[in-house]
C-alpha cells in the first residue's frame, strides 16, 4: 500500500516478505537487521541518509495473566524514514488497520511525513492514560479489601504479581518511547523541520508523564504489600495478645491449684469451710486480675 502526499512525499506500508530487499539495499549492520525482522523494543537509530527504527507496542486488551508483549494484539513494525519517503513494514498486521485511518483523517490538511509520523506515535499512546487508570483502580480495590479486614481471605501475592509484572513491562516500554522521542528531537540527519522537532518534544513529554505514572503505580503496589503485611501482623498480634491475657488470668489459679495439690498436711484442709474458702479465693483473684486488665485496657 502506498499514499502520495502533497509535494511528492510518500508513505508505504509493506509486508514482512519485502523487508529483506530493503535490508540488503541499505546494508544495515547485522544487529539492526535482526532487530528489523524481530523487534524487541521501540527505538530509533540514525543511519546515513535515513532514520531506522522499530516499534513494539504492547496490547492494552491483554488479560491480567497474559504478557502484554506476547498477546496477539501487540503491534510490531519496522520503519525507515527517508527525506521524501516513510516506509513501514507491518510485521503482524496490526498497523494495516491503523495507518490508513490516520492518513484519511489528515487528507484535507495537507500533512507532511513528520506530521503523520507524529500522529501515529500519538495514536499509539492515546488510550494509555485510561489504561493506567484502570490498573490504579484495580490496585485501589485490593487496598480497600485489605483495609476492610479481608487480608486473610485474599491471596495478595497471586493477585499482585501479574500487576507488578505488567507495570515493569510498561515502565520499560514508556522509557523506550521517551528515548525514541529524544532521538527524533535531536534530528541528527536533519530530516525534520523545527515544527516537527517541537511536535516530537510534545510526544516525549507525554511519554515521560506516562512513565512517571507507571512508576507511581509500581510504588503503590509495593506499598500495598506493606499494608497487607501490616494487617496480617496486626491480626497475629491481636491473637497473641488474647492468648497472653488468658494465660495471665489463669496463672494465679494455676498457682492456687498447685499449692493445694501438694502432699502436705495443711490446716485449711481440715477446716470445715476450707473448700468454700478456696472457691472464694479463686474467684476473688480471678476478678482482681480481670479488673486490672480492663483498667489497663488490655481487655
Buried (B, 14 or more C-beta within 10 A) or exposed (E): EEBEBEEEBBBBBBEBEEBEEBBEEBEBEEEBBEBBBEBEBBBBBBBEEBBBBBBBBBBBEBEEEBBBBEBEBBBBBBBBBBEEBBBBBBBBEBBBEBBBEBBEEBEEEEBBBBBBBBBBBBBBBEEBEEBBEEBBEBBEEBBEBBEEEEBEEBEBEEBBEBBBBBBEBBBBBBBBBBBBBBBBBEBEBEBBEEEBBEBBBEBBEBBBBBBEBBBEBBEBBEEBBEBBEEBBEEEEEEEEEEEEBEEEBEEBBEEBEEEBEEEEEEEEEEEEEBEEEBEEBBEEBBEEBBEEBEEEEBE
